[in-house]
Amino acid sequence: MKEKLNKLFIKHFSINIKKIENSNIKNTEKWDSFSHINLILEIEEKFKLKKIKPSKIANLTSYKACYKYIITEQSK
């Protein structure tokens, strides 16, 4: 699961694998509002999640938050 999420972060943000787990919207240069929405859409698709609510999208601003959200949703 982490490997799949890592690939998404590399694809969307061109980030070094060593920096992925500490990446967030503030410290990742290519993470803007457009790339954020694209990331969320792809997370929904790749992890087969229901549509993520806008209130949740606003909180998914780090790798760790995305990872935690995916684990929580997949365990339901």
CYANA upper distance limits for C-alpha pairs under 8 A (distance plus 0.5 A):
  1 MET  CA      5 LEU  CA      6.92
  2 LYS  CA      6 ASN  CA      6.43
  2 LYS  CA     67 TYR  CA      7.98
  3 GLU  CA      7 LYS  CA      6.77
  4 LYS  CA      8 LEU  CA      7.04
  5 LEU  CA      9 PHE  CA      6.86
  5 LEU  CA     43 ILE  CA      8.28
  5 LEU  CA     67 TYR  CA      8.00
  6 ASN  CA     10 ILE  CA      6.69
  6 ASN  CA     17 ILE  CA      7.92
  6 ASN  CA     20 ILE  CA      7.40
  7 LYS  CA     11 LYS  CA      6.52
  8 LEU  CA     12 HIS  CA      6.57
  8 LEU  CA     39 LEU  CA      7.64
  8 LEU  CA     42 GLU  CA      8.23
  8 LEU  CA     43 ILE  CA      8.40
  9 PHE  CA     13 PHE  CA      6.15
  9 PHE  CA     14 SER  CA      7.68
  9 PHE  CA     15 ILE  CA      7.31
  9 PHE  CA     20 ILE  CA      7.59
  9 PHE  CA     39 LEU  CA      8.25
 10 ILE  CA     14 SER  CA      5.16
 10 ILE  CA     15 ILE  CA      5.58
 10 ILE  CA     16 ASN  CA      7.62
 10 ILE  CA     17 ILE  CA      7.81
 10 ILE  CA     20 ILE  CA      8.44
 12 HIS  CA     30 LYS  CA      8.28
 12 HIS  CA     31 TRP  CA      8.38
 12 HIS  CA     35 SER  CA      6.97
 12 HIS  CA     38 ASN  CA      8.38
 12 HIS  CA     39 LEU  CA      7.25
 13 PHE  CA     28 THR  CA      7.84
 13 PHE  CA     29 GLU  CA      8.20
 13 PHE  CA     30 LYS  CA      5.73
 13 PHE  CA     31 TRP  CA      6.72
 13 PHE  CA     35 SER  CA      8.30
 14 SER  CA     30 LYS  CA      8.16
 15 ILE  CA     19 LYS  CA      7.34
 15 ILE  CA     20 ILE  CA      7.07
 15 ILE  CA     28 THR  CA      8.31
 16 ASN  CA     20 ILE  CA      7.03
 19 LYS  CA     23 SER  CA      6.68
 20 ILE  CA     63 TYR  CA      7.35
 21 GLU  CA     63 TYR  CA      6.20
 21 GLU  CA     64 LYS  CA      6.96
 22 ASN  CA     62 SER  CA      8.03
 22 ASN  CA     63 TYR  CA      7.20
 22 ASN  CA     64 LYS  CA      7.87
 23 SER  CA     27 ASN  CA      6.78
 23 SER  CA     28 THR  CA      6.57
 23 SER  CA     62 SER  CA      6.33
 23 SER  CA     63 TYR  CA      6.24
 24 ASN  CA     28 THR  CA      6.42
 24 ASN  CA     31 TRP  CA      8.34
 24 ASN  CA     61 THR  CA      6.12
 24 ASN  CA     62 SER  CA      4.37
 24 ASN  CA     63 TYR  CA      6.69
 25 ILE  CA     29 GLU  CA      8.41
 25 ILE  CA     31 TRP  CA      5.99
 25 ILE  CA     32 ASP  CA      7.65
 25 ILE  CA     61 THR  CA      5.85
 25 ILE  CA     62 SER  CA      6.67
 26 LYS  CA     31 TRP  CA      8.39
 30 LYS  CA     35 SER  CA      7.94
 31 TRP  CA     35 SER  CA      6.27
 31 TRP  CA     36 HIS  CA      6.77
 32 ASP  CA     36 HIS  CA      6.47
 33 SER  CA     37 ILE  CA      6.86
 34 PHE  CA     38 ASN  CA      6.90
 35 SER  CA     39 LEU  CA      6.51
 36 HIS  CA     40 ILE  CA      6.78
 36 HIS  CA     61 THR  CA      8.41
 37 ILE  CA     41 LEU  CA      6.69
 38 ASN  CA     42 GLU  CA      6.69
 39 LEU  CA     43 ILE  CA      6.59
 40 ILE  CA     44 GLU  CA      6.76
 40 ILE  CA     52 ILE  CA      8.26
 40 ILE  CA     57 ILE  CA      7.73
 41 LEU  CA     45 GLU  CA      6.87
 42 GLU  CA     46 LYS  CA      6.35
 43 ILE  CA     47 PHE  CA      6.23
 43 ILE  CA     48 LYS  CA      8.26
 43 ILE  CA     49 LEU  CA      8.02
 44 GLU  CA     48 LYS  CA      6.05
 44 GLU  CA     49 LEU  CA      5.17
 44 GLU  CA     50 LYS  CA      7.01
 44 GLU  CA     51 LYS  CA      6.98
 44 GLU  CA     52 ILE  CA      7.67
 45 GLU  CA     49 LEU  CA      7.15
 47 PHE  CA     70 ILE  CA      7.95
 49 LEU  CA     70 ILE  CA      8.45
 49 LEU  CA     73 GLU  CA      7.65
 49 LEU  CA     74 GLN  CA      7.96
 52 ILE  CA     56 LYS  CA      6.98
 52 ILE  CA     57 ILE  CA      7.03
 53 LYS  CA     57 ILE  CA      6.80
 54 PRO  CA     58 ALA  CA      6.91
 55 SER  CA     59 ASN  CA      7.64
 56 LYS  CA     60 LEU  CA      7.07
 57 ILE  CA     61 THR  CA      8.39
 59 ASN  CA     65 ALA  CA      7.82
 60 LEU  CA     65 ALA  CA      5.82
 60 LEU  CA     66 CYS  CA      5.89
 60 LEU  CA     69 TYR  CA      8.37
 61 THR  CA     65 ALA  CA      7.13
 61 THR  CA     66 CYS  CA      7.88
 62 SER  CA     66 CYS  CA      6.77
 63 TYR  CA     67 TYR  CA      6.59
 64 LYS  CA     68 LYS  CA      6.58
 65 ALA  CA     69 TYR  CA      6.55
 66 CYS  CA     70 ILE  CA      6.68
 67 TYR  CA     71 ILE  CA      6.80
 68 LYS  CA     72 THR  CA      6.64
 69 TYR  CA     73 GLU  CA      6.60
 70 ILE  CA     74 GLN  CA      6.50
 71 ILE  CA     75 SER  CA      6.73
 72 THR  CA     76 LYS  CA      7.37
